[in-house]
Amino acid sequence: MKIISAFVFLHSCLAFAADPESLFFAKETAEDSTRIALTIEGDQVYGSQSWKPNADAHGASGTLTGTIAGGLIKVVYEYTIEGSTQSEDQLLKLDGDKLYIGDGELIEGKDGRLKLKEPKKVTFTKVLNKVPVAEPKVGTPERKAIMDAMRGPVSEEIGKPITFTGNVRISGHWARFMGNVATKDGIAPKDEDAASQLELDFFALLKKNPEGVWQVLESGFAGDIGVRETARDRFAKAPWVLFE
């Protein structure tokens, strides 16, 4: 009886263990743009935030790390502005398809980080709207179509049939893949350069053509973000959420 109970408890825990959730929010105006990308894993939150004025002026961008409870997100925002690195406490409030940025008085702490003087008096007036994205799971027709678009060129480059493992993200008629490539039979290619490439991460940016067929615009293996940044620069009209 105890063994059965333990099994039920373990199964219950696994069933309710949520996969990480990626959310994107933005406010775009004639004066500036504010963008926030969040990944929520249990009660842990991490992501990025940027503010860019449309005029020829400096913006600010950096990372977010913190926790979430009941829709209230407490994070530390570490960012760079005008060549200077700073950090501050920040409160965000998640409400459906809206993300509110808290506004409150900041004071400098002993560690140099700006802290909210009175967190309970923070007001939430600045609102960002959710940016719709899709991350199709393995086996779905859309994901298969994207994989098929990449498979031929990459198999030819490696010299053997290959498989992909990683994340597909779609925004409108654009998509990107980030992950890994391996040979289908599990045996490394004889070509040493090809074998070395398979040890690196793989990135691809795709777009649907007028007939609705996915086509690869930019792709490659890299040990850093070089391929992703090249794609961002070459295709400035691609949705920003694909590069987060």
N, C-alpha and C positions, 0 to 999 in steps of 0.2 A: 504494500500500500504506500509506503514511504517513497519507494522508487518511482511509482507511477506519479505521485504528487510532485516529486522533484522534476520529472520529465515534463509534466504539464506546466510547471512554473517556468522552466527553461524555455519551452516552446512559446509561452506567452511573452516572455521577455524579447525573444528573437522576432516575434511577429510585430511587436510595437517599436522595434528599433528602426527609426526613420533614416532613410538615406539623406545625405547632405542636400540641402535645398539652395539653389542659386536664385537670387532675386536682383532685379535691376530697376533703378529709379532715376528719373531725370526731370529737370526743369530747364527748358530752353526759352530764352527771351531775346529780344533785340539787343539787349545790353550784355548779357552773359549767359553762361550755362553752368548748371550744377549737376553732377552725375555721381551716383553712388551704386556700387556693386556689393552685394552681401551674400555670403555663404553661411547658412545656419545649420549647425550640426549638433543636435541635442539642445543644450543651453549655451553652447559656444557660438560665437559670431566672429567672422573675420571678413575682410574685404578691402575696398578702396574707395576713395572719395576725391573728386577734383572740382575745382572752380576755375572757369576760364572766362575772362572778359572778352567780348568780341572786338573791342578796340585794341590798339597796339599797347598792351599793358601786361604786366606779370600776373600770372595766376597762382594757384596753389594746388598741390596734389600730394597724396600720400596714402597710408594704409590705416585700416581700422581693425582693432582687436578688442573683444569684450564678451559680454554675456547678454542673454535675453531672458526675460521673465514677464509673462502676461502682456506681451506686446511692447514692453518698454525695453529698449536696448541701451545698455551702458557700455561705451567704448572709449578707448584711448585713440585719438587721431594724431598720428605722427606724420608730419608733412613738411614739404619744402616750399618756401615762398621767397622770391627775390634772392635766391641763392643761400638762404638761411634755413636751417632745420629747426623745427619747433614741434612741440607736442601739447595736447590739451585734452581734458575730459570733455565728453560730448554725450548728450542724451538724444536718442532717436525714438520715435514712437511709430510703430507699425500698425496701421489700421486699414485692413482690406487691401485695396489697390493704391493706397496712399502711404507715403513715408514722410513724417514730420521731423524737422530738425529743431531741436530745442534751442532757445535763446535765453541766456542768463549771464550774470556778471561773473567774470573770471578773475582769479587771483593767483599769483605765482606761488607754487609750493616749494618746499625745501629742496626737492629734486630738480627744480627748474621747470617742471611741468605746470601748465596753467590748469587750475582746478576750479570747478564751479563753487562759488561762495555759498550759495543757498540752492541746492538741487531741487528742493521742494517748490521753489518759486520760479522755476524755469517755465517759460511759455512756449507753446508750439504753434507758430504762425506760418513758418516757411514750409510749404508742402511740395513734394516731388511726386510725380505720377509714375506708376509702374510701367516698365517697358516690356511688352509681351515677347517672350522667347519660348522656344520648344526644345526639349532635349530628348529626342526619340530613343526608346530603349532597343536593346538587341532583339532582332527578329521582326521589327516593324518595317513595313514597306518603304517608308521614307528613308530610314537609316540604310536599308539595303541598297536603295537607289544611289545614295551618296557613296557608300562603300564601293559599289560597282563602278562608279565614275572614276574613283581613284585606283582601283585594283589593276587595270590594264597597264597604265603608265608606270606604276611602281613595280609591278611584277617584271616588266621589261627592264627597268633600271637595275633591279636586284639580280635578274637572271633566273628567277624561279617563281612559282606561284606563291603568293603571300597571303597573310591574314592580318586584320587590324584589331587592336583592342584599345579603347579609349572613349573619349567623350565627343559626341556630336551636338552642336548647338545651331539652331535655325532661327533666323530673324527675317521675316518677309521672304524675299526671293534669294536671300544670302544664307550661307552656312559655313561652318568651320569644323574641322576635325583636329583634335589634339590627343596624341597618345603614342602608341608603339606599333611597330611592324615586325612580324616574324615570318619565317618560311612556313608554308603549310605543312610540310613533312617534318618540321622540327630540326632539319639538318642544315647547318650553316652553308652558305654558298661558297664555292671554291675560290671565287674572286675575293681577295683580301679586302679591297676597298668596299665592296658590297657588304661583306661581313661586318666591317667596322661601322658602316652606316646603320646597320640594324641595332647597334648598341646605343644609338642616339634617339632622342625624341623626334616625332614626326608631326608636322603642322601642314594643314591644307586649307585654303580659302576657296569656296565654290560659289557659283551663282547659277540660277536657272536661266536657260535661254528662252526665247519667245515661245518655243514649243513645249516648255515645261520640263526640259531635260537638264539635269545637273551637269555642270562643266567645271573642271578645275582651273582656277585662274592663277594660283600661286601655291607651290608646295615644296617641301624639302625636309631633309634631316638636319638637325642642329643640336649642339650641346648647350645652347643658350636660347635667347628670345630673338635671335637674328632673323630667322625666316618670318616669324610673326610680325616683327617691326617692318620688314621689307614689304610685306603684304599690306600693312596699315598705310605705309607711305604711298605705295603704288595705287591703291584703291581707296582713296580718301572718302568716297561715298558709301563704303561698306559700313554697316551699323557698328557703333563703338562696342556694343555688348559682345561681339564676336572676338574681341581681342583681350577680354578680361579673363 
